[in-house]
């Protein structure tokens, strides 16, 4: 009889241990899912910051290009006026 009780007790312990292991695995999966969600949110925030910085940079580049183009045109006009003034004087 002692053997039967022990076998029954071992079977019950195995069942309980299996349930605990499954619960722990489920909690671990949920925890991993939460970590992945937090990582995705962090990556999304970083991407938005990079996108905003890129937009600002492109705006600054466009402004700089416009300023340079205007300066070059102004220099060309000034140089043209200087050349015209030289030809008119001579």
C-alpha atoms as one frame of an Amber mdcrd trajectory, in Angstrom:
protein
   0.000   0.000   0.000   2.806   2.340   0.732   3.981   1.959  -2.825   0.598
   2.952  -4.213   0.417   6.048  -2.014   3.911   7.046  -3.063   3.107   6.501
  -6.713  -0.060   8.537  -6.361   1.834  11.267  -4.497   4.594  11.317  -7.150
   2.003  11.520  -9.909   0.305  14.425  -8.155   3.657  16.180  -7.628   4.518
  15.723 -11.297   1.152  17.148 -12.289   1.607  20.153  -9.975   5.168  20.711
 -11.154   3.997  20.530 -14.765   1.255  23.096 -14.064   3.749  25.401 -12.328
   6.185  25.049 -15.223   3.449  25.868 -17.745   2.319  28.883 -15.713   5.903
  30.083 -15.425   6.447  29.625 -19.165   3.227  31.539 -19.869   4.329  34.379
 -17.555   7.754  34.390 -19.208   6.133  34.607 -22.657   3.968  37.496 -21.483
   7.003  39.186 -19.982   8.915  38.722 -23.242   5.943  40.118 -25.138   5.884
  43.165 -22.889   9.618  43.663 -23.353   9.246  43.396 -27.110   6.408  45.916
 -27.016   8.553  48.328 -24.976  11.440  47.827 -27.412   9.136  48.461 -30.374
   7.851  51.642 -28.732  11.413  52.808 -28.049  12.445  52.099 -31.641   9.347
  53.892 -32.936  10.160  56.957 -30.775  13.775  56.939 -31.981  12.599  56.677
 -35.586  10.264  59.657 -35.122  13.116  61.709 -33.644  15.409  60.744 -36.528
  12.674  61.546 -39.036  12.102  64.950 -37.431  15.852  65.680 -37.429  16.105
  64.581 -41.074  13.207  66.870 -42.030  14.880  69.796 -40.263  18.193  68.984
 -41.918  16.627  68.849 -45.383  14.879  72.154 -44.692  18.197  73.693 -43.643
  19.911  72.249 -46.721  17.210  73.679 -48.979  17.501  77.063 -47.275  21.283
  76.946 -47.564  21.054  75.973 -51.219  18.693  78.890 -51.845  21.030  81.290
 -50.071  24.048  80.023 -52.008  22.157  80.224 -55.305  21.085  83.786 -54.536
  24.645  84.712 -53.562  26.049  83.167 -56.762  23.460  85.000 -58.857  24.286
  88.232 -57.071  27.991  87.665 -57.689  27.278  86.984 -61.353  25.230  90.174
 -61.599  27.955  92.167 -59.848  30.631  90.656 -62.085  28.501  91.364 -65.146
  28.064  94.975 -64.065  31.808  95.253 -63.517  32.502  93.839 -66.983  29.931
  96.146 -68.550  31.415  99.104 -66.688  34.879  98.184 -68.011  33.637  97.943
 -71.581  31.706 101.179 -71.345  34.735 103.045 -69.950  37.032 101.738 -72.659
